[in-house]
Amino acid sequence: MSSTSPRQRITAAVTGDGEASFVARCVRLLDQPNTVDTTLIEDLGGDAAAHVLSGGEGGPTGYWPRTWALRALLYAWGAVAEPAVLAACSDEHWRVREMAVKVIATRMTSPVETAATLDRLMTDNNPRVRAAADRARRTFT
């Protein structure tokens, strides 16, 4: 098992790609989840990527790559990602929605649109999403 953290993997990938390019690849994964970027998924998921790429947990187009792409946006950012993060708040899987809310709390700069999204997520059917939205909402008030 690798001892690299998500932050370390993202930092290395950004060093290789450049931040704008790396963020664009994450946004593309979020916007076009059926397009598989194997190298990106490996960078994002670390040791768990092999399982996902081999078809486990929904495969390379499942929820884990989307969740990991959002997590990467905690460490690498560009305003170009804001629409994809807001769209991820409507994802079918709760892990993606929860991570999108964490990115909102850390990175977003569009308070009006963000506040409305967080208000909606405070009634999400998943308690972890609701709790994340509640924490994030307090950062915008």
N, CA, C and O atoms as CSV, one atom per row, in Angstrom:
chain,resi,resn,atom,element,x,y,z
A,1,MET,N,N,0.840,-1.193,0.000
A,1,MET,CA,C,0.000,0.000,0.000
A,1,MET,C,C,0.879,1.249,0.000
A,1,MET,O,O,1.876,1.316,0.719
A,2,SER,N,N,0.515,2.199,-0.782
A,2,SER,CA,C,1.261,3.436,-0.897
A,2,SER,C,C,1.002,4.312,0.318
A,2,SER,O,O,-0.082,4.286,0.901
A,3,SER,N,N,2.004,5.079,0.687
A,3,SER,CA,C,1.840,5.961,1.832
A,3,SER,C,C,1.577,7.403,1.404
A,3,SER,O,O,1.601,8.307,2.240
A,4,THR,N,N,1.332,7.626,0.139
A,4,THR,CA,C,1.082,8.992,-0.307
A,4,THR,C,C,-0.355,9.390,-0.007
A,4,THR,O,O,-1.292,8.618,-0.209
A,5,SER,N,N,-0.499,10.590,0.471
A,5,SER,CA,C,-1.820,11.128,0.785
A,5,SER,C,C,-2.433,11.725,-0.481
A,5,SER,O,O,-1.731,11.953,-1.466
A,6,PRO,N,N,-3.742,11.978,-0.452
A,6,PRO,CA,C,-4.346,12.667,-1.607
A,6,PRO,C,C,-3.636,13.994,-1.901
A,6,PRO,O,O,-3.394,14.320,-3.063
A,7,ARG,N,N,-3.309,14.744,-0.874
A,7,ARG,CA,C,-2.633,16.033,-1.082
A,7,ARG,C,C,-1.300,15.830,-1.801
A,7,ARG,O,O,-0.970,16.582,-2.718
A,8,GLN,N,N,-0.539,14.825,-1.391
A,8,GLN,CA,C,0.755,14.564,-2.024
A,8,GLN,C,C,0.572,14.151,-3.488
A,8,GLN,O,O,1.316,14.598,-4.360
A,9,ARG,N,N,-0.423,13.296,-3.752
A,9,ARG,CA,C,-0.658,12.866,-5.141
A,9,ARG,C,C,-1.087,14.029,-6.010
A,9,ARG,O,O,-0.647,14.151,-7.153
A,10,ILE,N,N,-1.943,14.885,-5.474
A,10,ILE,CA,C,-2.439,16.029,-6.251
A,10,ILE,C,C,-1.302,17.012,-6.492
A,10,ILE,O,O,-1.156,17.538,-7.595
A,11,THR,N,N,-0.502,17.260,-5.474
A,11,THR,CA,C,0.637,18.166,-5.639
A,11,THR,C,C,1.572,17.665,-6.739
A,11,THR,O,O,2.037,18.446,-7.569
A,12,ALA,N,N,1.843,16.361,-6.740
A,12,ALA,CA,C,2.716,15.784,-7.770
A,12,ALA,C,C,2.079,15.921,-9.155
A,12,ALA,O,O,2.762,16.256,-10.123
A,13,ALA,N,N,0.778,15.662,-9.248
A,13,ALA,CA,C,0.100,15.763,-10.542
A,13,ALA,C,C,0.082,17.204,-11.041
A,13,ALA,O,O,0.269,17.453,-12.232
A,14,VAL,N,N,-0.140,18.143,-10.143
A,14,VAL,CA,C,-0.146,19.558,-10.519
A,14,VAL,C,C,1.247,19.983,-10.970
A,14,VAL,O,O,1.385,20.765,-11.910
A,15,THR,N,N,2.269,19.475,-10.310
A,15,THR,CA,C,3.638,19.783,-10.709
A,15,THR,C,C,3.896,19.305,-12.139
A,15,THR,O,O,4.572,19.981,-12.914
A,16,GLY,N,N,3.355,18.142,-12.477
A,16,GLY,CA,C,3.544,17.607,-13.823
A,16,GLY,C,C,2.689,18.279,-14.879
A,16,GLY,O,O,3.162,18.553,-15.982
A,17,ASP,N,N,1.427,18.548,-14.548
A,17,ASP,CA,C,0.454,19.083,-15.512
A,17,ASP,C,C,0.371,20.597,-15.551
A,17,ASP,O,O,0.079,21.178,-16.596
A,18,GLY,N,N,0.624,21.234,-14.430
A,18,GLY,CA,C,0.278,22.632,-14.240
A,18,GLY,C,C,-1.118,22.674,-13.631
A,18,GLY,O,O,-1.967,21.843,-13.949
A,19,GLU,N,N,-1.346,23.637,-12.762
A,19,GLU,CA,C,-2.613,23.668,-12.034
A,19,GLU,C,C,-3.825,23.829,-12.951
A,19,GLU,O,O,-4.822,23.127,-12.786
A,20,ALA,N,N,-3.747,24.743,-13.908
A,20,ALA,CA,C,-4.895,24.975,-14.789
A,20,ALA,C,C,-5.249,23.726,-15.583
A,20,ALA,O,O,-6.425,23.389,-15.718
A,21,SER,N,N,-4.259,23.051,-16.097
A,21,SER,CA,C,-4.502,21.821,-16.864
A,21,SER,C,C,-5.073,20.724,-15.975
A,21,SER,O,O,-6.006,20.024,-16.370
A,22,PHE,N,N,-4.518,20.573,-14.781
A,22,PHE,CA,C,-5.003,19.550,-13.864
A,22,PHE,C,C,-6.456,19.816,-13.477
A,22,PHE,O,O,-7.284,18.905,-13.489
A,23,VAL,N,N,-6.757,21.055,-13.138
A,23,VAL,CA,C,-8.139,21.413,-12.773
A,23,VAL,C,C,-9.070,21.156,-13.952
A,23,VAL,O,O,-10.175,20.647,-13.762
A,24,ALA,N,N,-8.648,21.496,-15.155
A,24,ALA,CA,C,-9.476,21.257,-16.344
A,24,ALA,C,C,-9.761,19.767,-16.524
A,24,ALA,O,O,-10.868,19.392,-16.909
A,25,ARG,N,N,-8.781,18.923,-16.250
A,25,ARG,CA,C,-8.998,17.475,-16.357
A,25,ARG,C,C,-10.009,17.004,-15.311
A,25,ARG,O,O,-10.854,16.159,-15.606
A,26,CYS,N,N,-9.928,17.542,-14.096
A,26,CYS,CA,C,-10.906,17.189,-13.060
A,26,CYS,C,C,-12.311,17.638,-13.461
A,26,CYS,O,O,-13.284,16.906,-13.279
A,27,VAL,N,N,-12.400,18.836,-14.002
A,27,VAL,CA,C,-13.700,19.353,-14.447
A,27,VAL,C,C,-14.253,18.488,-15.576
A,27,VAL,O,O,-15.447,18.191,-15.597
A,28,ARG,N,N,-13.409,18.087,-16.502
A,28,ARG,CA,C,-13.848,17.222,-17.599
A,28,ARG,C,C,-14.380,15.891,-17.051
A,28,ARG,O,O,-15.383,15.374,-17.542
A,29,LEU,N,N,-13.711,15.343,-16.042
A,29,LEU,CA,C,-14.181,14.094,-15.439
A,29,LEU,C,C,-15.561,14.302,-14.809
A,29,LEU,O,O,-16.419,13.423,-14.885
A,30,LEU,N,N,-15.767,15.449,-14.196
A,30,LEU,CA,C,-17.067,15.746,-13.585
A,30,LEU,C,C,-18.146,15.997,-14.639
A,30,LEU,O,O,-19.275,15.527,-14.502
A,31,ASP,N,N,-17.794,16.734,-15.684
A,31,ASP,CA,C,-18.758,17.086,-16.728
A,31,ASP,C,C,-19.051,15.935,-17.688
A,31,ASP,O,O,-20.152,15.841,-18.232
A,32,GLN,N,N,-18.075,15.066,-17.894
A,32,GLN,CA,C,-18.194,13.950,-18.841
A,32,GLN,C,C,-17.770,12.652,-18.146
A,32,GLN,O,O,-16.736,12.080,-18.488
A,33,PRO,N,N,-18.560,12.184,-17.174
A,33,PRO,CA,C,-18.136,11.039,-16.360
A,33,PRO,C,C,-17.957,9.734,-17.137
A,33,PRO,O,O,-17.357,8.795,-16.615
A,34,ASN,N,N,-18.454,9.655,-18.353
A,34,ASN,CA,C,-18.272,8.435,-19.143
A,34,ASN,C,C,-16.963,8.423,-19.919
A,34,ASN,O,O,-16.618,7.427,-20.556
A,35,THR,N,N,-16.230,9.544,-19.861
A,35,THR,CA,C,-14.920,9.613,-20.484
A,35,THR,C,C,-13.893,9.205,-19.434
A,35,THR,O,O,-13.800,9.829,-18.377
A,36,VAL,N,N,-13.123,8.160,-19.726
A,36,VAL,CA,C,-12.179,7.628,-18.746
A,36,VAL,C,C,-10.782,8.187,-19.008
A,36,VAL,O,O,-10.225,8.019,-20.093
A,37,ASP,N,N,-10.236,8.845,-18.010
A,37,ASP,CA,C,-8.858,9.343,-18.025
A,37,ASP,C,C,-8.108,8.506,-16.996
A,37,ASP,O,O,-8.039,8.865,-15.820
A,38,THR,N,N,-7.552,7.394,-17.444
A,38,THR,CA,C,-6.918,6.427,-16.550
A,38,THR,C,C,-5.824,7.059,-15.703
A,38,THR,O,O,-5.758,6.812,-14.499
A,39,THR,N,N,-4.973,7.860,-16.306
A,39,THR,CA,C,-3.876,8.480,-15.562
A,39,THR,C,C,-4.411,9.396,-14.473
A,39,THR,O,O,-3.896,9.402,-13.354
A,40,LEU,N,N,-5.433,10.165,-14.792
A,40,LEU,CA,C,-6.025,11.047,-13.790
A,40,LEU,C,C,-6.633,10.235,-12.657
A,40,LEU,O,O,-6.428,10.558,-11.487
A,41,ILE,N,N,-7.374,9.192,-12.984
A,41,ILE,CA,C,-7.997,8.370,-11.942
A,41,ILE,C,C,-6.927,7.753,-11.046
A,41,ILE,O,O,-7.113,7.666,-9.832
A,42,GLU,N,N,-5.816,7.328,-11.627
A,42,GLU,CA,C,-4.711,6.788,-10.817
A,42,GLU,C,C,-4.130,7.868,-9.906
A,42,GLU,O,O,-3.847,7.607,-8.737
A,43,ASP,N,N,-3.951,9.077,-10.436
A,43,ASP,CA,C,-3.452,10.182,-9.617
A,43,ASP,C,C,-4.419,10.515,-8.485
A,43,ASP,O,O,-3.997,10.782,-7.359
A,44,LEU,N,N,-5.696,10.499,-8.781
A,44,LEU,CA,C,-6.705,10.878,-7.800
A,44,LEU,C,C,-6.921,9.810,-6.738
A,44,LEU,O,O,-7.041,10.121,-5.553
A,45,GLY,N,N,-6.969,8.557,-7.162
A,45,GLY,CA,C,-7.362,7.484,-6.255
A,45,GLY,C,C,-6.241,6.740,-5.576
A,45,GLY,O,O,-6.487,5.985,-4.635
A,46,GLY,N,N,-5.011,6.933,-6.027
A,46,GLY,CA,C,-3.909,6.210,-5.410
A,46,GLY,C,C,-4.101,4.705,-5.530
A,46,GLY,O,O,-4.470,4.204,-6.592
A,47,ASP,N,N,-3.852,3.994,-4.452
A,47,ASP,CA,C,-3.950,2.538,-4.457
A,47,ASP,C,C,-5.353,2.037,-4.806
A,47,ASP,O,O,-5.495,0.975,-5.413
A,48,ALA,N,N,-6.381,2.783,-4.433
A,48,ALA,CA,C,-7.763,2.360,-4.690
A,48,ALA,C,C,-8.125,2.447,-6.172
A,48,ALA,O,O,-9.108,1.844,-6.603
A,49,ALA,N,N,-7.352,3.181,-6.946
A,49,ALA,CA,C,-7.669,3.369,-8.359
A,49,ALA,C,C,-7.660,2.061,-9.130
A,49,ALA,O,O,-8.489,1.874,-10.021
A,50,ALA,N,N,-6.749,1.154,-8.814
A,50,ALA,CA,C,-6.667,-0.113,-9.546
A,50,ALA,C,C,-7.966,-0.900,-9.415
A,50,ALA,O,O,-8.444,-1.485,-10.387
A,51,HIS,N,N,-8.527,-0.911,-8.232
A,51,HIS,CA,C,-9.796,-1.620,-8.010
A,51,HIS,C,C,-10.913,-0.994,-8.841
A,51,HIS,O,O,-11.696,-1.699,-9.478
A,52,VAL,N,N,-10.979,0.321,-8.828
A,52,VAL,CA,C,-12.026,1.027,-9.576
A,52,VAL,C,C,-11.825,0.835,-11.078
A,52,VAL,O,O,-12.782,0.559,-11.802
A,53,LEU,N,N,-10.603,0.976,-11.541
A,53,LEU,CA,C,-10.329,0.836,-12.976
A,53,LEU,C,C,-10.580,-0.581,-13.476
A,53,LEU,O,O,-10.844,-0.781,-14.662
A,54,SER,N,N,-10.500,-1.564,-12.585
A,54,SER,CA,C,-10.758,-2.951,-12.991
A,54,SER,C,C,-12.240,-3.305,-12.919
A,54,SER,O,O,-12.609,-4.457,-13.144
A,55,GLY,N,N,-13.085,-2.339,-12.611
A,55,GLY,CA,C,-14.524,-2.570,-12.618
A,55,GLY,C,C,-15.168,-2.591,-11.249
A,55,GLY,O,O,-16.392,-2.697,-11.161
A,56,GLY,N,N,-14.407,-2.497,-10.186
A,56,GLY,CA,C,-14.978,-2.476,-8.845
A,56,GLY,C,C,-15.622,-1.145,-8.516
A,56,GLY,O,O,-15.284,-0.116,-9.101
A,57,GLU,N,N,-16.554,-1.174,-7.575
A,57,GLU,CA,C,-17.225,0.050,-7.103
A,57,GLU,C,C,-17.759,0.907,-8.240
A,57,GLU,O,O,-17.596,2.127,-8.214
A,58,GLY,N,N,-18.375,0.316,-9.208
A,58,GLY,CA,C,-18.975,1.066,-10.308
A,58,GLY,C,C,-18.036,1.318,-11.463
A,58,GLY,O,O,-18.430,1.900,-12.473
A,59,GLY,N,N,-16.793,0.883,-11.323
A,59,GLY,CA,C,-15.843,1.041,-12.421
A,59,GLY,C,C,-15.380,2.468,-12.602
A,59,GLY,O,O,-15.685,3.335,-11.784
A,60,PRO,N,N,-14.645,2.714,-13.669
A,60,PRO,CA,C,-14.039,4.029,-13.883
A,60,PRO,C,C,-15.046,5.143,-14.175
A,60,PRO,O,O,-14.680,6.318,-14.191
A,61,THR,N,N,-16.297,4.786,-14.402
A,61,THR,CA,C,-17.321,5.814,-14.596
A,61,THR,C,C,-18.275,5.868,-13.405
A,61,THR,O,O,-19.326,6.504,-13.480
A,62,GLY,N,N,-17.914,5.203,-12.306
A,62,GLY,CA,C,-18.737,5.207,-11.098
A,62,GLY,C,C,-18.538,6.473,-10.280
A,62,GLY,O,O,-17.958,7.454,-10.746
A,63,TYR,N,N,-19.027,6.426,-9.065
A,63,TYR,CA,C,-19.002,7.622,-8.228
A,63,TYR,C,C,-17.632,7.945,-7.645
A,63,TYR,O,O,-17.355,9.109,-7.354
A,64,TRP,N,N,-16.756,6.936,-7.463
A,64,TRP,CA,C,-15.457,7.236,-6.857
A,64,TRP,C,C,-14.621,8.217,-7.671
A,64,TRP,O,O,-14.102,9.168,-7.087
A,65,PRO,N,N,-14.458,8.049,-8.971
A,65,PRO,CA,C,-13.671,9.054,-9.708
A,65,PRO,C,C,-14.233,10.475,-9.589
A,65,PRO,O,O,-13.472,11.439,-9.503
A,66,ARG,N,N,-15.561,10.602,-9.584
A,66,ARG,CA,C,-16.152,11.938,-9.421
A,66,ARG,C,C,-15.856,12.488,-8.028
A,66,ARG,O,O,-15.535,13.666,-7.874
A,67,THR,N,N,-15.965,11.634,-7.025
A,67,THR,CA,C,-15.668,12.058,-5.658
A,67,THR,C,C,-14.215,12.473,-5.537
A,67,THR,O,O,-13.900,13.500,-4.936
A,68,TRP,N,N,-13.323,11.664,-6.115
A,68,TRP,CA,C,-11.893,11.981,-6.055
A,68,TRP,C,C,-11.558,13.258,-6.807
A,68,TRP,O,O,-10.710,14.031,-6.361
A,69,ALA,N,N,-12.208,13.492,-7.938
A,69,ALA,CA,C,-11.960,14.725,-8.698
A,69,ALA,C,C,-12.344,15.941,-7.863
A,69,ALA,O,O,-11.634,16.946,-7.855
A,70,LEU,N,N,-13.456,15.846,-7.169
A,70,LEU,CA,C,-13.867,16.946,-6.297
A,70,LEU,C,C,-12.875,17.119,-5.149
A,70,LEU,O,O,-12.493,18.243,-4.821
A,71,ARG,N,N,-12.460,16.011,-4.539
A,71,ARG,CA,C,-11.483,16.101,-3.444
A,71,ARG,C,C,-10.211,16.796,-3.940
A,71,ARG,O,O,-9.616,17.590,-3.212
A,72,ALA,N,N,-9.794,16.502,-5.168
A,72,ALA,CA,C,-8.594,17.134,-5.719
A,72,ALA,C,C,-8.748,18.648,-5.785
A,72,ALA,O,O,-7.766,19.379,-5.659
A,73,LEU,N,N,-9.974,19.119,-5.982
A,73,LEU,CA,C,-10.220,20.557,-6.063
A,73,LEU,C,C,-10.058,21.250,-4.714
A,73,LEU,O,O,-10.051,22.479,-4.649
A,74,LEU,N,N,-9.929,20.487,-3.650
A,74,LEU,CA,C,-9.579,21.079,-2.364
A,74,LEU,C,C,-8.116,21.518,-2.355
A,74,LEU,O,O,-7.738,22.406,-1.591
A,75,TYR,N,N,-7.293,20.895,-3.202
A,75,TYR,CA,C,-5.852,21.137,-3.223
A,75,TYR,C,C,-5.383,21.904,-4.455
A,75,TYR,O,O,-4.344,22.562,-4.414
A,76,ALA,N,N,-6.121,21.826,-5.523
A,76,ALA,CA,C,-5.797,22.540,-6.759
A,76,ALA,C,C,-7.085,23.216,-7.217
A,76,ALA,O,O,-8.143,22.586,-7.224
A,77,TRP,N,N,-7.011,24.469,-7.594
A,77,TRP,CA,C,-8.250,25.198,-7.866
A,77,TRP,C,C,-8.108,26.161,-9.020
A,77,TRP,O,O,-7.035,26.698,-9.294
A,78,GLY,N,N,-9.220,26.358,-9.679
A,78,GLY,CA,C,-9.393,27.400,-10.679
A,78,GLY,C,C,-10.871,27.726,-10.717
A,78,GLY,O,O,-11.707,26.832,-10.586
A,79,ALA,N,N,-11.202,28.982,-10.893
A,79,ALA,CA,C,-12.609,29.400,-10.908
A,79,ALA,C,C,-13.412,28.678,-11.986
A,79,ALA,O,O,-14.636,28.589,-11.891
A,80,VAL,N,N,-12.731,28.162,-13.012
A,80,VAL,CA,C,-13.397,27.403,-14.068
A,80,VAL,C,C,-14.140,26.188,-13.496
A,80,VAL,O,O,-15.052,25.662,-14.134
A,81,ALA,N,N,-13.756,25.749,-12.308
A,81,ALA,CA,C,-14.368,24.563,-11.709
A,81,ALA,C,C,-15.706,24.854,-11.020
A,81,ALA,O,O,-16.462,23.924,-10.737
A,82,GLU,N,N,-16.004,26.106,-10.750
A,82,GLU,CA,C,-17.215,26.429,-9.987
A,82,GLU,C,C,-18.492,25.838,-10.573
A,82,GLU,O,O,-19.254,25.230,-9.821
A,83,PRO,N,N,-18.775,25.978,-11.871
A,83,PRO,CA,C,-20.016,25.381,-12.393
A,83,PRO,C,C,-20.073,23.866,-12.216
A,83,PRO,O,O,-21.139,23.322,-11.926
A,84,ALA,N,N,-18.954,23.182,-12.384
A,84,ALA,CA,C,-18.935,21.724,-12.226
A,84,ALA,C,C,-19.173,21.329,-10.769
A,84,ALA,O,O,-19.834,20.328,-10.494
A,85,VAL,N,N,-18.636,22.111,-9.846
A,85,VAL,CA,C,-18.849,21.826,-8.421
A,85,VAL,C,C,-20.322,22.018,-8.075
A,85,VAL,O,O,-20.912,21.184,-7.387
A,86,LEU,N,N,-20.908,23.091,-8.539
A,86,LEU,CA,C,-22.338,23.315,-8.271
A,86,LEU,C,C,-23.194,22.220,-8.900
A,86,LEU,O,O,-24.156,21.758,-8.288
A,87,ALA,N,N,-22.853,21.806,-10.109
A,87,ALA,CA,C,-23.604,20.720,-10.762
A,87,ALA,C,C,-23.457,19.419,-9.983
A,87,ALA,O,O,-24.401,18.633,-9.909
A,88,ALA,N,N,-22.290,19.186,-9.405
A,88,ALA,CA,C,-22.065,17.951,-8.641
A,88,ALA,C,C,-22.947,17.877,-7.401
A,88,ALA,O,O,-23.143,16.797,-6.844
A,89,CYS,N,N,-23.470,18.996,-6.973
A,89,CYS,CA,C,-24.380,19.008,-5.818
A,89,CYS,C,C,-25.706,18.328,-6.130
A,89,CYS,O,O,-26.500,18.079,-5.223
A,90,SER,N,N,-25.955,18.026,-7.394
A,90,SER,CA,C,-27.167,17.306,-7.806
A,90,SER,C,C,-26.852,15.883,-8.247
A,90,SER,O,O,-27.713,15.204,-8.806
A,91,ASP,N,N,-25.635,15.427,-8.004
A,91,ASP,CA,C,-25.228,14.078,-8.402
A,91,ASP,C,C,-26.128,13.044,-7.726
A,91,ASP,O,O,-26.652,13.275,-6.637
A,92,GLU,N,N,-26.297,11.909,-8.388
A,92,GLU,CA,C,-27.138,10.848,-7.845
A,92,GLU,C,C,-26.538,10.189,-6.602
A,92,GLU,O,O,-27.270,9.615,-5.796
A,93,HIS,N,N,-25.225,10.264,-6.442
A,93,HIS,CA,C,-24.595,9.591,-5.312
A,93,HIS,C,C,-24.242,10.577,-4.196
A,93,HIS,O,O,-23.698,11.652,-4.449
A,94,TRP,N,N,-24.559,10.192,-2.970
A,94,TRP,CA,C,-24.359,11.092,-1.835
A,94,TRP,C,C,-22.891,11.442,-1.601
A,94,TRP,O,O,-22.595,12.553,-1.162
A,95,ARG,N,N,-21.960,10.520,-1.884
A,95,ARG,CA,C,-20.544,10.827,-1.649
A,95,ARG,C,C,-20.086,11.994,-2.537
A,95,ARG,O,O,-19.299,12.839,-2.111
A,96,VAL,N,N,-20.579,12.023,-3.741
A,96,VAL,CA,C,-20.228,13.111,-4.656
A,96,VAL,C,C,-20.823,14.418,-4.142
A,96,VAL,O,O,-20.141,15.442,-4.107
A,97,ARG,N,N,-22.090,14.382,-3.744
A,97,ARG,CA,C,-22.728,15.597,-3.219
A,97,ARG,C,C,-22.004,16.101,-1.968
A,97,ARG,O,O,-21.762,17.300,-1.824
A,98,GLU,N,N,-21.665,15.189,-1.075
A,98,GLU,CA,C,-20.976,15.591,0.156
A,98,GLU,C,C,-19.629,16.247,-0.160
A,98,GLU,O,O,-19.300,17.287,0.410
A,99,MET,N,N,-18.854,15.650,-1.058
A,99,MET,CA,C,-17.549,16.223,-1.388
A,99,MET,C,C,-17.703,17.565,-2.106
A,99,MET,O,O,-16.897,18.472,-1.904
A,100,ALA,N,N,-18.720,17.690,-2.931
A,100,ALA,CA,C,-18.971,18.979,-3.595
A,100,ALA,C,C,-19.227,20.066,-2.558
A,100,ALA,O,O,-18.756,21.194,-2.709
A,101,VAL,N,N,-19.964,19.736,-1.520
A,101,VAL,CA,C,-20.235,20.713,-0.463
A,101,VAL,C,C,-18.941,21.095,0.261
A,101,VAL,O,O,-18.751,22.257,0.618
A,102,LYS,N,N,-18.065,20.134,0.473
A,102,LYS,CA,C,-16.780,20.445,1.117
A,102,LYS,C,C,-15.955,21.397,0.246
A,102,LYS,O,O,-15.283,22.292,0.759
A,103,VAL,N,N,-16.013,21.199,-1.053
A,103,VAL,CA,C,-15.300,22.106,-1.956
A,103,VAL,C,C,-15.928,23.486,-1.906
A,103,VAL,O,O,-15.219,24.492,-1.896
A,104,ILE,N,N,-17.240,23.543,-1.875
A,104,ILE,CA,C,-17.927,24.830,-1.765
A,104,ILE,C,C,-17.451,25.578,-0.527
A,104,ILE,O,O,-17.146,26.769,-0.595
A,105,ALA,N,N,-17.388,24.883,0.597
A,105,ALA,CA,C,-16.998,25.527,1.852
A,105,ALA,C,C,-15.568,26.050,1.799
A,105,ALA,O,O,-15.244,27.047,2.444
A,106,THR,N,N,-14.723,25.386,1.040
A,106,THR,CA,C,-13.304,25.732,1.005
A,106,THR,C,C,-12.948,26.710,-0.107
A,106,THR,O,O,-12.095,27.578,0.079
A,107,ARG,N,N,-13.601,26.575,-1.272
A,107,ARG,CA,C,-13.108,27.271,-2.462
A,107,ARG,C,C,-14.047,28.273,-3.129
A,107,ARG,O,O,-13.581,29.219,-3.763
A,108,MET,N,N,-15.344,28.088,-3.000
A,108,MET,CA,C,-16.273,28.849,-3.847
A,108,MET,C,C,-16.300,30.329,-3.500
A,108,MET,O,O,-16.104,30.729,-2.352
A,109,THR,N,N,-16.547,31.125,-4.528
A,109,THR,CA,C,-16.576,32.575,-4.363
A,109,THR,C,C,-17.876,33.198,-4.872
A,109,THR,O,O,-17.974,34.423,-4.946
A,110,SER,N,N,-18.878,32.383,-5.226
A,110,SER,CA,C,-20.161,32.883,-5.735
A,110,SER,C,C,-21.208,32.747,-4.632
A,110,SER,O,O,-21.984,31.792,-4.642
A,111,PRO,N,N,-21.246,33.681,-3.682
A,111,PRO,CA,C,-22.094,33.474,-2.504
A,111,PRO,C,C,-23.582,33.338,-2.777
A,111,PRO,O,O,-24.241,32.555,-2.094
A,112,VAL,N,N,-24.141,34.049,-3.728
A,112,VAL,CA,C,-25.590,33.979,-3.946
A,112,VAL,C,C,-25.995,32.605,-4.469
A,112,VAL,O,O,-26.848,31.939,-3.883
A,113,GLU,N,N,-25.382,32.185,-5.569
A,113,GLU,CA,C,-25.701,30.883,-6.141
A,113,GLU,C,C,-25.330,29.754,-5.186
A,113,GLU,O,O,-26.050,28.761,-5.078
A,114,THR,N,N,-24.219,29.910,-4.503
A,114,THR,CA,C,-23.758,28.895,-3.564
A,114,THR,C,C,-24.724,28.774,-2.399
A,114,THR,O,O,-25.056,27.661,-1.989
A,115,ALA,N,N,-25.176,29.886,-1.861
A,115,ALA,CA,C,-26.099,29.853,-0.721
A,115,ALA,C,C,-27.389,29.126,-1.083
A,115,ALA,O,O,-27.900,28.338,-0.288
A,116,ALA,N,N,-27.909,29.381,-2.259
A,116,ALA,CA,C,-29.146,28.708,-2.682
A,116,ALA,C,C,-28.921,27.196,-2.810
A,116,ALA,O,O,-29.791,26.408,-2.438
A,117,THR,N,N,-27.776,26.795,-3.325
A,117,THR,CA,C,-27.459,25.371,-3.455
A,117,THR,C,C,-27.345,24.736,-2.080
A,117,THR,O,O,-27.868,23.646,-1.852
A,118,LEU,N,N,-26.670,25.406,-1.173
A,118,LEU,CA,C,-26.513,24.859,0.181
A,118,LEU,C,C,-27.852,24.775,0.904
A,118,LEU,O,O,-28.108,23.811,1.626
A,119,ASP,N,N,-28.708,25.780,0.716
A,119,ASP,CA,C,-30.040,25.725,1.327
A,119,ASP,C,C,-30.788,24.482,0.858
A,119,ASP,O,O,-31.432,23.803,1.657
A,120,ARG,N,N,-30.704,24.185,-0.433
A,120,ARG,CA,C,-31.365,22.994,-0.979
A,120,ARG,C,C,-30.777,21.721,-0.372
A,120,ARG,O,O,-31.513,20.793,-0.039
A,121,LEU,N,N,-29.469,21.678,-0.231
A,121,LEU,CA,C,-28.808,20.473,0.284
A,121,LEU,C,C,-29.024,20.273,1.780
A,121,LEU,O,O,-28.783,19.180,2.292
A,122,MET,N,N,-29.464,21.288,2.476
A,122,MET,CA,C,-29.754,21.121,3.901
A,122,MET,C,C,-30.985,20.259,4.119
A,122,MET,O,O,-31.288,19.880,5.250
A,123,THR,N,N,-31.703,19.945,3.032
A,123,THR,CA,C,-32.839,19.020,3.112
A,123,THR,C,C,-32.564,17.732,2.330
A,123,THR,O,O,-33.491,16.981,2.030
A,124,ASP,N,N,-31.299,17.476,2.002
A,124,ASP,CA,C,-30.905,16.270,1.268
A,124,ASP,C,C,-31.345,15.029,2.044
A,124,ASP,O,O,-31.486,15.067,3.267
A,125,ASN,N,N,-31.559,13.937,1.324
A,125,ASN,CA,C,-32.001,12.704,1.989
A,125,ASN,C,C,-30.876,12.003,2.740
A,125,ASN,O,O,-31.144,11.057,3.481
A,126,ASN,N,N,-29.622,12.434,2.575
A,126,ASN,CA,C,-28.500,11.812,3.269
A,126,ASN,C,C,-28.040,12.708,4.418
A,126,ASN,O,O,-27.776,13.892,4.206
A,127,PRO,N,N,-27.941,12.162,5.627
A,127,PRO,CA,C,-27.560,12.995,6.774
A,127,PRO,C,C,-26.144,13.581,6.674
A,127,PRO,O,O,-25.893,14.668,7.193
A,128,ARG,N,N,-25.230,12.882,6.021
A,128,ARG,CA,C,-23.869,13.418,5.884
A,128,ARG,C,C,-23.856,14.626,4.949
A,128,ARG,O,O,-23.114,15.581,5.175
A,129,VAL,N,N,-24.676,14.582,3.902
A,129,VAL,CA,C,-24.767,15.728,2.993
A,129,VAL,C,C,-25.402,16.903,3.726
A,129,VAL,O,O,-24.937,18.037,3.611
A,130,ARG,N,N,-26.459,16.633,4.473
A,130,ARG,CA,C,-27.116,17.709,5.238
A,130,ARG,C,C,-26.147,18.361,6.221
A,130,ARG,O,O,-26.099,19.586,6.328
A,131,ALA,N,N,-25.380,17.547,6.936
A,131,ALA,CA,C,-24.433,18.089,7.919
A,131,ALA,C,C,-23.348,18.914,7.229
A,131,ALA,O,O,-22.985,19.987,7.711
A,132,ALA,N,N,-22.833,18.424,6.110
A,132,ALA,CA,C,-21.811,19.177,5.370
A,132,ALA,C,C,-22.387,20.501,4.871
A,132,ALA,O,O,-21.719,21.534,4.927
A,133,ALA,N,N,-23.629,20.467,4.385
A,133,ALA,CA,C,-24.267,21.696,3.898
A,133,ALA,C,C,-24.467,22.693,5.035
A,133,ALA,O,O,-24.284,23.896,4.849
A,134,ASP,N,N,-24.836,22.203,6.192
A,134,ASP,CA,C,-25.017,23.069,7.340
A,134,ASP,C,C,-23.690,23.746,7.722
A,134,ASP,O,O,-23.652,24.953,7.962
A,135,ARG,N,N,-22.616,22.968,7.777
A,135,ARG,CA,C,-21.291,23.533,8.092
A,135,ARG,C,C,-20.876,24.557,7.025
A,135,ARG,O,O,-20.402,25.646,7.348
A,136,ALA,N,N,-21.058,24.195,5.772
A,136,ALA,CA,C,-20.665,25.087,4.677
A,136,ALA,C,C,-21.513,26.364,4.686
A,136,ALA,O,O,-21.000,27.456,4.442
A,137,ARG,N,N,-22.778,26.224,4.962
A,137,ARG,CA,C,-23.695,27.378,4.940
A,137,ARG,C,C,-23.240,28.437,5.940
A,137,ARG,O,O,-23.376,29.637,5.698
A,138,ARG,N,N,-22.700,27.978,7.060
A,138,ARG,CA,C,-22.231,28.928,8.084
A,138,ARG,C,C,-21.039,29.742,7.597
A,138,ARG,O,O,-20.785,30.828,8.118
A,139,THR,N,N,-20.306,29.243,6.613
A,139,THR,CA,C,-19.172,30.006,6.080
A,139,THR,C,C,-19.630,31.142,5.167
A,139,THR,O,O,-18.860,32.055,4.871
A,140,PHE,N,N,-20.879,31.082,4.726
A,140,PHE,CA,C,-21.404,32.098,3.807
A,140,PHE,C,C,-22.369,33.070,4.482
A,140,PHE,O,O,-22.988,33.894,3.809
A,141,THR,N,N,-22.500,32.979,5.787
A,141,THR,CA,C,-23.410,33.912,6.480
A,141,THR,C,C,-22.659,34.776,7.444
A,141,THR,O,O,-23.257,35.618,8.115
